[in-house]
Structures are given as structure tokens and as C-alpha cells.
Amino acid sequence: MRNRYKFTFIIWCFLTDLMALVFGVLLFLRINTETAIEWNDLLLSKMVPITILSWLFSTTYFRLYRVDTLFSVDSFYRNSWRSLLTQRILWQISIFIFQGSLQDSFGSRAHLFQLSFLLVYILLSRILFTLILTKIKKWVSKPYVVAIWGFNKTSIELASKLETNSYFIHFVGIINENYSEDFKTKEVFSIALSSAIHSAASNNINELYIVTKPDFISDLNYYFELGDKHSMRLKFVPDFSTITKVHFSTGNLDNFHVIKPRHEPLQNAYNRLIKRVFDLVFSILVIVFVLSWLYPILAFLIKKQSPGPVLFKQLRTGKKNEAFWCYKFRSMQTSGFDESQQAQKGDARITPIGKFIRRTSLDEMPQFFNVLLGSMSVVGPRPHMLQHTMDYNNQISNFMVRHFVKPGITGLAQVTGLRGETKKVSDMKRRVRADIEYVQNWSLIKDVKICFLTVIVTLKGDEKAF
């Protein structure tokens, strides 16, 4: 039942989506005949193939129609919207290539009707698919029954996952949750598990997840053969819940089970590529449309108020603990002061224009050149001076985790009130916790949100900016 019905459902979704997209193209072409826009004949003849190919690319990239894992409605909905957005972008790019103009498409009534139809279709079709999913189990005479044996933290989390996504299986729960069994030896464990397999088979369970400590996972061939005799699939899941690390992450490297101290989305090459593209586009826009006129104005004011260079550069700690030259608009006098000293409120080194650019964070703007060169990112943990990195690393055990990613012009700590001078180690610990949270939960949406919050904080004014 599990694979047959899931495969049928996915194929039905795919064909329905494809027909809706093709209908959208036909609607576009029909309405276009009523407009005065002169469309490229080659583009009009290729619109249906372009639509199909762009949709196949989008759905393949976001793995919308995957059948190899548990079916998650949340992921299906999320990836549906992502696929539609990507398909529309590719559609507009193809129009620009053939037509030489995006205005004809964006400004046309045909495009408005087509886009409205697709948005309404995705919304209504997903609601319909959900209703179908809730009814599928009632249509099945012989469901695929799944259970868990072993009562511990890992099995409870696995049970929650299976129960939430049990559209194509019948999950009966943890079969020994009411028994407080404590296995002292492998022999006692083996007897209990063998009995559980026989009992599960008599209850017509098709697939049994066995969640136990790694110490007890031995002689697997015996258990697998026992399961085979009852035509039941066995799957062993190591229970690592007794490990003291709170936020560890597990994965696979070929046939090796790997335990990592934390989940890091930017370890994924695709995520790094997305973040780099965002950095390049954002920094180029800022340099072209803001720094092109802001730089000469601030340069004139900085030079007028105190002698010295316009830009201040300083070695700071970057990704992988590698030093790089970090650029800022100079906000302080250039002589007679210790450069390693952190800026303080009422600092005598700060010039009049320096007070303004520090208060508004304009002194950080040259760091978009650092982003363009690849030593920084738009969003990430703020970089520290080399000496400060050494000092805090000796006092905070996980301080260097923040250097697993590129430092940023702004970051999660900066938009949550943790910027500015750190008078106590506890202040830096709070900032490090925010930086590590960012490392563990990165997403492009989070970067965009932090950029937006940075603008809000800057416009409101931050009392810690001095």
C-alpha cells in the first residue's frame, strides 16, 4: 500500500500540475490575440515546451515529487510554491531572451490572468490534495503497518515523525511503551527483541523500527533472518539520546553513520552557492547605487575634519580563523591612541563626522568591498580583532564556532540588541550564542530578514552604536 498509493498520488499530482501549467500557457496565448503586442513567433511556438521544461527543472531541484521518503505535507506545500516561483522566473527569462523586453509580459493583461490562474490553482489544488490524503487510508483494505520497538528519547522523536507523516502507512506506535525494561546484558536484550519480533509478526506488522543503544546492536544477521521468516522488514535505529551534547546532528557518509556536534546548513554546497549569489547581487547593488555617491561625500568630510586616510583597515579574524583586512570609513583620529582598544561611549578618538557615521553604521559600508572580494558576507557573525579573538577563545569554549562561516557586515546578534562594546565575558557569551544559532539555522529567508531588521534598527537608532 505504502509505495503503490504514494506513487499513484505523486503521479496524479504531477500530471494535474502539468496540465494546469499548459492551460495557463493556452490562456496566455488566447488573451494575447486580443492585444496589440507583437510577439516573437518563435517564442509563441516554444511557450509550451519552455513551460514544461522549466517546471521539470524547478520540481527536480526542489524534489517536489519525491517518493523515496516519508511524505510531508508541509514540505510538499513549501516546495510547490518554491517550484512555481522558480518556474515563473525561468519563464520571464525566456521571454526576455526571445522578446528582448520584460515589459511586454509584466504589463500585459495576458500575464496577469495567467499568473492569477496559477496562484489560485496551486492554492486550491493543495487544499484538494490534503482532503484526498486524509481519505486515502479509508480506501485501503490492507494497510502497510509500521511500529517501533524500544522506548527512549530517540524512539519518541521517531514516533512523532512517523505519526505526523503517516498518510501512506498505518503507524501503530511504540509497542513496548508501557513496559519499563532495562536490559543489563546483550543476552537479555536478545531474548526480549526476539520475543518482540514474534509478537509483532502475529499482529501483522509489516515494518518494525528497533531503537536501542549502539552497544546492543550486534549480530544483526540473526534478527534480519528472523524478520525475513515472518515477511517483516526490520530497521535498526541507534539511540544516541544519552550523549551529553544537546544539539548534535547525525548523517551518513556512504556506509558510515556520522555524528556531528550541530546542524550546519552552510555545509551544503548548494546553500553556500545561494548565499554567495545573494552576497554578490546585494553588494554590487549597494556599491553601484549607494557607495558611488556616498563615498566621495564622506571622503571629503573625513579628510576635512582630521588628517589621514579615508578608509581605515584592520586585520580581523575571518572564516577558518584566517586573518583578512577589514575596511571601514575612518571615524577616529589616526595618532596618539591604542588601536587595539575597543570603542567606548564618549571616546575622545572619535571625530564629529565619525560620531555620525558610527551612529548610523555608515562606517561599515566599505565592507561591501570585502563581500565582493569574498572575505566577508552580507550577513554573519561580526569579525573581531585578532587579539580579541585570542582572548575570548581562551575564555569561551565554543567561541571559534562562529568562524565556521564568513563574518558579516550585520548579523543576528546585531539585530537582537547584542552589538557594541562587550565589557564583560558574559556579554560576549550572549553574542556568541546568537552567532551559533545563526550558524545552525541559516536560511536565505533569515538573511533577508536580518538585512531588513538592520535597516529598521539603524533608522530607529541604537543606543549601543557609538
Secondary structure, DSSP 4 states (H G I P E B T S, - for coil): -HHHHHHHHHHHHHHHHHHHHHHHHHHHHHHHTTS-----HHHHHHHHHHHHHHHHHHHHHTTTT--SS---HHHHHHHHHHHHHHHHHHHHHHHHHHHS-SHHHHTSHHHHHHHHHHHHHHHHHHHHHHHHHHHHGGG-SS--EEEEE--SHHHHHHHHHHHHT-SSSEEEEETTTT------SHHHHHHHHHHHHHHHHHTT-SEEEEEE-GGG---HHHHHHHHHHTT-EEEEEE--TTSS-TT-EEEEETTEEEEESS--GGGSHHHHHHHHHHHHHHHHHHIIIIIHHHHHHHHHHHHHHSSS-SEEEEEEE-GGG-EEEEEEE--B-SSSS-TTSPP-TT-TTB-HHHHHHHHTTGGGTTHHHHHHHTS-EEESPPP-BHHHHHHHHHH-TTGGGGGGS--EEE-HHHHTT--S---SHHHHHHHHHHHHHHHHT--HHHHHHHHHHHHHHHHH--TT--
